[in-house]
């Protein structure tokens, strides 16, 4: 299929950015719009081949990305120093495929190594957003479309959504983490905590490249498929 030109992709009659701006006015969570550069936004939109009438096309063309809740969630746009990944670039890096060939389109991720993807059909619910949750490393159907996904993270209680994985002082800790990184936990969030003399120990944390976090999640999913249902992976240490 022949690619559409930039002029064909930019919708000036019904721009989706006006819709996104209305959502931003209703936002109850902290957010930061990262500015887009002229060259990168044009390249990203051409690779994406989605018009700016859609919220996704609008976010890619009008922003370098959106950081939500002090950078806990990163919605991908056309790339910025704080979030140096456009949707096309990230999918090529993570999946090794052009967007026309990917089984799902990675659209966002969170700082704890969870990944959001818009299903292209391989996950069983086309055009729905799935979450590769770090505690299960399984693709979970959120039943949201892209617009519902963005609206949820702008307006809903993220402390409740991430209640199991936030710690005291997380805001200060993630402030030093770039959008090209994610926190690696030991033990991983899908494993039981370390026990020391019967006491649960706090997980160790360190920033890693986000591509390593994605690769680790996929490898973990393969590993856990080999574990029998109901079996618990537990790590223990002693003095």
C-alpha positions in Angstrom: 0.0 0.0 0.0 1.3 3.4 -1.0 2.1 5.7 2.0 0.1 8.9 2.4 2.0 12.2 2.3 2.3 14.5 5.2 -0.3 16.8 3.7 -2.7 14.0 3.5 -2.1 13.0 7.1 -2.6 16.5 8.6 -6.2 17.2 9.2 -6.9 20.9 9.5 -10.7 20.7 9.5 -11.2 18.4 12.5 -7.9 18.3 14.3 -7.7 15.7 17.0 -5.5 17.9 19.1 -8.5 20.1 20.0 -10.0 17.0 21.5 -6.8 16.2 23.4 -6.7 19.8 24.7 -10.2 19.4 26.1 -9.1 16.3 27.9 -6.1 18.1 29.3 -8.4 20.8 30.7 -10.3 18.1 32.6 -7.1 16.4 33.8 -6.8 15.7 37.6 -3.3 14.2 37.4 -0.1 16.0 36.9 1.1 16.0 33.3 3.8 17.5 31.2 3.5 18.1 27.4 6.9 17.7 25.8 7.3 19.9 22.8 7.7 18.4 19.3 10.4 19.3 16.9 9.3 20.1 13.3 11.5 17.4 11.7 10.9 14.6 14.2 7.1 15.1 14.3 6.9 15.0 10.5 9.0 11.9 10.3 7.1 10.1 13.1 3.7 10.9 11.5 4.8 9.7 8.1 6.0 6.5 9.7 2.8 6.1 11.8 0.5 6.8 8.8 -2.3 7.9 11.1 -4.0 11.2 10.5 -4.0 14.0 13.0 -7.8 13.7 13.1 -7.2 10.9 15.5 -5.9 11.5 19.1 -2.9 9.2 18.5 -1.9 11.0 15.3 -2.5 14.4 17.1 -0.3 13.4 20.1 2.5 12.2 17.8 2.4 15.3 15.6 1.8 17.9 18.4 4.0 16.5 21.2 7.3 14.8 21.8 5.3 12.7 24.3 3.2 13.2 27.4 4.6 12.5 30.9 1.8 11.8 33.4 2.0 11.8 37.3 5.5 13.3 37.5 6.8 10.9 34.8 5.4 7.7 36.2 3.6 7.1 32.9 5.1 8.0 29.5 2.7 8.3 26.5 4.8 8.2 23.4 4.7 11.0 20.8 7.4 12.0 18.3 10.3 12.0 20.8 12.0 14.5 23.1 15.1 14.7 25.2 13.1 13.6 28.2 11.4 10.8 26.2 13.7 10.0 23.3 11.5 7.5 21.6 8.8 8.1 19.0 6.1 5.4 18.5 7.7 4.2 15.2 11.3 4.3 16.6 10.3 2.4 19.8 8.4 -0.3 18.0 11.3 -0.8 15.6 13.8 -1.0 18.5 11.6 -3.2 20.7 10.0 -5.5 18.1 12.5 -5.3 15.3 9.6 -4.5 12.9 8.2 -1.6 10.9 4.7 -0.5 12.2 3.0 -2.1 9.2 4.2 -5.5 10.4 4.0 -5.4 14.2 1.6 -7.7 16.1 0.7 -4.8 18.4 1.8 -1.2 18.6 3.6 -0.2 21.7 2.2 3.2 22.7 3.2 3.9 26.3 5.0 2.5 29.3 5.3 3.1 33.0 8.4 3.6 35.1 8.1 0.2 36.8 8.4 -1.8 33.6 4.8 -2.1 32.4 4.0 -1.7 28.7 0.9 -0.6 26.9 0.1 -1.7 23.4 -2.7 -1.2 20.9 -3.5 -4.6 19.5 -3.2 -5.2 15.8 -4.9 -8.5 16.1 -2.3 -10.8 17.6 -3.5 -10.4 21.2 -7.1 -11.2 20.4 -8.9 -7.8 20.6 -8.0 -5.5 17.7 -7.8 -1.8 18.5 -8.0 -2.4 22.2 -5.2 -1.4 24.6 -3.4 -4.2 26.4 -1.1 -3.9 29.4 2.0 -6.1 29.9 1.8 -6.0 33.7 5.2 -6.4 35.5 3.6 -8.5 38.3 2.1 -11.0 35.8 4.1 -10.5 32.6 1.0 -11.3 30.7 -0.8 -9.1 28.2 -4.0 -8.0 30.0 -6.9 -6.5 28.0 -7.9 -3.2 29.5 -10.9 -3.0 27.2 -10.0 0.6 26.4 -9.5 2.1 23.0 -6.6 4.6 22.6 -8.8 7.6 23.6 -10.1 5.9 26.7 -6.6 4.9 27.7 -5.3 8.6 27.5 -8.4 9.8 29.3 -8.0 7.3 32.1 -4.5 8.2 32.9 -5.2 12.0 32.8 -8.2 11.8 35.1 -8.4 8.6 37.3 -6.8 7.7 40.6 -3.4 6.4 39.7 -2.5 5.8 43.3 -5.2 3.2 43.4 -4.3 1.7 40.0 -0.6 1.3 41.1 -1.4 0.8 44.8 0.7 -2.4 45.1 3.9 -0.9 43.6 4.3 2.6 44.9 6.7 3.3 47.8 7.3 6.3 50.1 9.3 8.9 48.2 8.7 7.5 44.7 8.2 11.0 43.3 11.7 12.1 44.2 13.2 8.8 43.0 11.7 8.8 39.6 12.4 12.5 39.0 16.0 11.4 38.2 14.9 8.7 35.7 14.8 9.5 32.0 12.0 8.4 29.8 14.3 5.9 28.1 14.7 4.1 31.4 12.6 1.9 33.7 13.1 0.6 37.2 14.4 -2.9 37.5 13.3 -4.7 40.7 15.0 -7.5 42.5 13.2 -9.8 43.0 11.1 -9.0 40.0 7.5 -7.9 40.7 6.2 -11.3 39.4 8.2 -13.2 42.0 7.5 -13.5 45.7 9.6 -11.1 47.9 12.8 -12.2 49.4 12.4 -13.6 52.9 15.2 -13.1 55.5 14.6 -15.1 58.7 10.9 -15.2 57.8 10.7 -11.4 57.3 9.7 -9.9 53.9 12.5 -7.7 52.6 12.0 -4.6 50.5 12.8 -5.1 46.8 16.0 -3.6 45.5 15.5 -1.0 42.7 17.8 0.5 40.0 17.2 2.2 36.7 17.8 0.2 33.5 17.4 1.0 29.8 13.7 0.6 29.0 14.5 -1.8 26.1 16.1 -4.2 28.6 13.0 -3.9 30.8 10.9 -4.9 27.8 13.1 -7.8 26.8 13.2 -9.0 30.4 9.4 -8.9 30.6 9.1 -11.1 27.5 11.7 -13.5 28.7 10.0 -13.7 32.1 6.7 -14.5 30.4 8.3 -17.4 28.6 9.9 -18.6 31.8 6.6 -18.4 33.7 4.7 -20.3 31.1 6.9 -23.3 32.1 5.8 -23.1 35.7 2.9 -25.2 36.7 -0.3 -23.5 37.6 -0.3 -22.6 41.3 3.4 -23.0 41.8 5.0 -20.1 43.7 8.5 -18.8 42.8 10.0 -17.7 46.1 13.5 -16.5 46.9 15.0 -16.9 50.4 18.2 -15.8 52.0 19.5 -16.4 55.5 22.1 -14.6 57.7 
